[in-house]
Amino acid sequence: MKKTVMGLLAFTLFISITSADAPKALKHSDKALKSTYVFPIEGDAIEYNVNQLPRPSAINYPNSRDLDISSALVDSSRNGYGMLLGATNPLHWEPNYGFTWCFRQWYIANETVSGQLGASFSSNGVEGTWDIYSGLNLSSPGETLARYPSAVGGSDYPYLVWNEYTTGSGGGDYGGRPLYTWDQFYYGGGSYFSPPLDINNGCQSTPCDPADNWVACPVITNDASGTPVLNVTYSGWSGSSSNSLASVRYIYRSNFHQAGYFAFNDAVELYTGEEFEAETGTGSYTSSAIIDINEDGVGYSAVISYFDGVVTEGETPADTAHTFMLRKTEDNGATWSETGHNGTPFYYIPSEWLNTYFDDNDLFPEYYVASDTDSTEITEAYIPYDFELKVDSDGTLHIFAPVIPSGGGFIYWIEGCGMYHMWNDDPVNDPMGWEASYMGPMDITYMYGYASSNYFRIFPSSAISIENSDIMYCTWEAYSDTSANRFNFDVFAVRSEDGGATWTEPMNITNTLMLDVDEIHPHLAPRATDEECYIVYMAPDYEVETVTPAASPEDYKQRLWFANLNWGEVSIESGENLPVRFELSQNFPNPFNPQTVISYSLDRTVDVRLEVFDLLGRKVQTLVNKEMDAGNHDVVWKGSEQGAGIYFYRLSTDGRSETRKMVLLK
């Protein structure tokens, strides 16, 4: 994506590239630690006639060196807000049937609205096999204003769960109303029940009570009799004018199921918000609620928040961290734990663990160094607002989240800032028994952003193999290249074979070469196999601005892509697949400080030279100068003795060479 850049990190490089059709990414330096959050609010829709829409050219998504990736363009969405939050699960895979994807669809019949609910089904995910279903919320209580849809399924029926942004019937400031529908003719039947049905019994008379429910996170399991049970969490609007709504998180649980139809218990306040820091004029300190339950009925719910008294004076907080507040169920969500750690209703990850584990295991540097005379000690690990939660077949709780080094009341985009996996076999009885593993860097990506920093809009999404729960996957978006003063979002994925203790290097699975092509907001189907995982993501069409004023990639028409990732023989130790061509990859990370990894592929055994040059063409270092076997190779270049700036690295063999650019920061 083309963007104007105000300054490239620490050294002076003021080349400006502008485009009226794309949002501008701005540099964000350190940020105040205790920042609030509010659900994104869409701007006004721009009206289009069908003949005004340019037909986009096809995009070729090349395979990563180590993965077999098949992609399918499935549909389009008016904007990117439907998949913007990680609490939702838009893709469901039912192994015996196929894939159900729920999304906000481009509604040709009425260009002034942006919330037509659509869905698609494919038995195998191959392009050309996706059946498309439209207009699933046109009938009341739907208002063609679907927000944050999810897909979930049982052994017979797929379900679509969302909230409608109503014109008043949902109550509160923004009228969030929980709804669901299902395919009456089973998977791929194409007959979704209409009109959509209320989940909230309090909507039998409107406005709904409780009011203003947003951002569904659903999960279906079976009870002891084999009856499907649907549990779904919703969140009070995070920017509500009423503190009583802003931080409350509800759960709805089904009490009846027949022929696909669910009836629900009344809403239960899983998190009342009374124990958390109160809403402010800029938003809430509490994240959306996320839930997961395994087939034995063991599960957890979680939000991220501060205990009351951390930010404002008054109460003495039970803990000072912006941390995970957990509740546990052992009966498929019928009851939830009520007594937690330290006299609170919750189990939580204590600040004592957060502020020692990352330092003790050398995951964070000791100091943020601003200059020779200005440094800040890193004393805390800060968890932002987006995360993912999974419960494996053994009942182990897995949390996937960004973690940011913090000190002196600020967070810093430095080494150690990245995506992490945290897990605990027994978080109830062993609050200090958490472990963590590093999955990939986010420091450069978080350094830039739009109306809000990227750490407010980028989330991890995870999956666990149904064949072996030790095999796990995670995906997120990140900048793959900022070296040309432009920004390129790609989708990255990692895989673990040991329950998340170690991970592959992040694989760039989209790897689009054009800097005006982005891929954003990937979601994994929660289920995977030992070798395959399934991702959906969006690609903004910057020729079609659909929200005004356009301030971020979400404010444009989105192409909706599905990708099947077959990891084959890729392992933590080494990728055994031989490449099919000579190739020099973009270094990662880029920009970097103090070191980066340069990867290259050889299609045969050959003499190789890999050299680094400065901007004037002077050779800085020879990294490789010998015969190398066919295969994939990685070389670490340490730039600690070089000055900040642009460098080039060149791979040369017998009559073939390839050169790429990289940026060293100081």
Secondary structure, DSSP 8 states (H G I E B T S, - for coil): -----S--TTS--------TTS---EE---EESS--B------EE----GGGS-----------SS-EEEEEEEEEESSSGGG--TT---EEEETTTEEEEEEEE--TT-TT--BEEEEEEESS--TT--EEE--TT-STT--SBEEEEEEEE-SS-EEEEEEEE-SSTT-TTT-EEEEEEEBTTSTT---B-SS-EES-GGGSSSS-SS--EEEEEEEEEE-TTS-EEEEEEEEE-TT-S-HHHHT-EEEEEEEEEETTEEEE---EEEE-STTB---BTTBBS----EEEE-TTS-EEEEEEE-BTTSSSSSS--S--S-EEEEEEESSTTSS-----GGGSSSEE--HHHHHHHHHHTT-S-SEEEEETTEEEE--EEE--S--EEEE-TT--EEEEEEEEEEETTEE--STT-EEEEEEES-TTT-TT--EEEEEEE-HHHHHEESSSBGGGT---EEEEESS-TT-EEEEEEEEEE-TTS--EEEEEEEEESSTTSS----EESS----TT---EEEEE-SEE-SSEEEEEEEEEEEEEE-EES--SGGGEEEEEEEEEEE-TTB-SS-B----SS-EE---BSSSBSSEEEEEEEESS-EEEEEEEEETTS-EEEEEEEEEE-SEEEEEEEE-TTS-SEEEEEEEE-SS-EEEEEEEE--
